[in-house]
Amino acid sequence: MSAPAGHQRSPIVLEPMAPTHLVDVLALGRELYDTTVKPYTSWSLSAVAGHMDADASACWVALDGERLAGFVLGSMGFDQRADWGNLEWIASAPDYQGQGVASHLVQACCATLTAAGATAVVTDVAARNTASAALMRRNGFKESVTVTLFVRDVESPL
Ligand SMILES: CC(C)(COP(=O)(O)OP(=O)(O)OC[C@H]1O[C@@H](n2cnc3c(N)ncnc32)[C@H](O)[C@@H]1OP(=O)(O)O)[C@@H](O)C(=O)NCCC(=O)NCCS
């Protein structure tokens, strides 16, 4: 992975996420996810902690020295399927996008889940998130079921 222009860079390294990364991970998520709309409304400390605390945790950070370049959060179990891994959250900091950071994070997360016994890894992608869909396709994910959230405002007449 190469460094963005204008920065003194060390090579970007991947490390398992530790509690010391929490503040930066939460802040980057708040910056990049629109938490007013699905599927990002559940972005929170408990969402992060749920993956970190899981028996088979697959949470990684990409670091440029001390600086957080990206993260991925996953763990075993998706809905009632204990044998499926769930790659739920991923983000690259704006300065680091388009350089393969997220691809490396996807691969690390999937490798951890596979080592934990996953027979498949599942991730959901909002229809409008073309960058995320391209990232997943590029890393071997194939489109499966499409779910559309229908919402009826309570004030609306029927
Ligand atoms: C989606 C996201 C994680 C991609 O991160 P990234 O580090 O830029 O991704 P990579 O550099 O590893 O790109 C891998 C592939 O993804 C695709 N991709 C990445 N950004 C893209 C963009 N803006 N438009 C279209 N495709 C894109 C490309 O196909 C790329 O393949 P390439 O190497 O052949 O160009 C990043 O855009 C992001 O943080 N978005 C906001 C958070 C988010 O929506 N997360 C996903 C939902 S949890």
The ligand as a Tripos MOL2 file, in Angstrom:
@<TRIPOS>MOLECULE
LIG
   48    50     1     0     0
SMALL
NO_CHARGES

@<TRIPOS>ATOM
      1 C1        -15.9160    1.3070    0.8440 C.3       1 LIG1
      2 C2        -14.5480    1.6910    1.3830 C.3       1 LIG1
      3 C3        -14.3050    0.9610    2.7090 C.3       1 LIG1
      4 C4        -13.4780    1.2880    0.3470 C.3       1 LIG1
      5 O1        -12.1980    1.5630    0.9320 O.3       1 LIG1
      6 P1        -10.8580    1.7080    0.0650 P.3       1 LIG1
      7 O2         -9.7190    1.5620    1.0150 O.co2     1 LIG1
      8 O3        -10.9400    2.9180   -0.7560 O.co2     1 LIG1
      9 O4        -10.9620    0.4400   -0.8900 O.3       1 LIG1
     10 P2         -9.7770   -0.1820   -1.7160 P.3       1 LIG1
     11 O5         -8.7590    0.8720   -2.0590 O.co2     1 LIG1
     12 O6         -9.2800   -1.3830   -1.0050 O.co2     1 LIG1
     13 O7        -10.5110   -0.5880   -3.0220 O.3       1 LIG1
     14 C5        -10.8210   -1.9100   -3.3360 C.3       1 LIG1
     15 C6        -11.7960   -1.9520   -4.4980 C.3       1 LIG1
     16 O8        -13.0120   -1.3080   -4.0910 O.3       1 LIG1
     17 C7        -13.5460   -0.5370   -5.1460 C.3       1 LIG1
     18 N1        -13.6920    0.8690   -4.7370 N.ar      1 LIG1
     19 C8        -13.1180    1.4880   -3.6800 C.ar      1 LIG1
     20 N2        -13.5240    2.7690   -3.6220 N.ar      1 LIG1
     21 C9        -14.3530    2.9550   -4.6680 C.ar      1 LIG1
     22 C10       -15.1150    4.0650   -5.1320 C.ar      1 LIG1
     23 N3        -15.0850    5.2550   -4.4980 N.pl3     1 LIG1
     24 N4        -15.8880    3.8960   -6.2380 N.ar      1 LIG1
     25 C11       -15.9460    2.6970   -6.8530 C.ar      1 LIG1
     26 N5        -15.2470    1.6280   -6.4640 N.ar      1 LIG1
     27 C12       -14.4700    1.7400   -5.3810 C.ar      1 LIG1
     28 C13       -12.6530   -0.7200   -6.2950 C.3       1 LIG1
     29 O9        -13.2310   -1.7670   -7.0820 O.3       1 LIG1
     30 C14       -11.3570   -1.2100   -5.7260 C.3       1 LIG1
     31 O10       -10.7830   -2.0900   -6.6220 O.3       1 LIG1
     32 P3         -9.4910   -1.6460   -7.5030 P.3       1 LIG1
     33 O11        -8.3320   -1.9350   -6.6100 O.co2     1 LIG1
     34 O12        -9.6060   -2.5310   -8.6680 O.co2     1 LIG1
     35 O13        -9.6400   -0.1800   -7.8240 O.co2     1 LIG1
     36 C15       -14.4270    3.2380    1.5890 C.3       1 LIG1
     37 O14       -14.9000    3.8810    0.4330 O.3       1 LIG1
     38 C16       -15.1660    3.7500    2.8040 C.2       1 LIG1
     39 O15       -14.6070    3.8010    3.9180 O.2       1 LIG1
     40 N6        -16.4370    4.1700    2.6190 N.am      1 LIG1
     41 C17       -17.2200    4.7270    3.7230 C.3       1 LIG1
     42 C18       -17.6160    3.6780    4.7520 C.3       1 LIG1
     43 C19       -18.4910    2.6060    4.1430 C.2       1 LIG1
     44 O16       -19.3960    2.8630    3.3650 O.2       1 LIG1
     45 N7        -18.2400    1.3310    4.5480 N.am      1 LIG1
     46 C20       -18.9630    0.1820    4.0300 C.3       1 LIG1
     47 C21       -20.1940   -0.1460    4.8160 C.3       1 LIG1
     48 S1        -19.8680   -0.7340    6.4740 S.3       1 LIG1
@<TRIPOS>BOND
     1     1     2 1
     2     2     3 1
     3     2     4 1
     4     2    36 1
     5     4     5 1
     6     5     6 1
     7     6     7 2
     8     6     8 1
     9     6     9 1
    10     9    10 1
    11    10    11 2
    12    10    12 1
    13    10    13 1
    14    13    14 1
    15    14    15 1
    16    15    16 1
    17    15    30 1
    18    16    17 1
    19    17    18 1
    20    17    28 1
    21    18    19 ar
    22    18    27 ar
    23    19    20 ar
    24    20    21 ar
    25    21    22 ar
    26    21    27 ar
    27    22    23 1
    28    22    24 ar
    29    24    25 ar
    30    25    26 ar
    31    26    27 ar
    32    28    29 1
    33    28    30 1
    34    30    31 1
    35    31    32 1
    36    32    33 2
    37    32    34 1
    38    32    35 1
    39    36    37 1
    40    36    38 1
    41    38    39 2
    42    38    40 1
    43    40    41 1
    44    41    42 1
    45    42    43 1
    46    43    44 2
    47    43    45 1
    48    45    46 1
    49    46    47 1
    50    47    48 1
@<TRIPOS>SUBSTRUCTURE
     1 LIG1         1 GROUP 0 **** ****
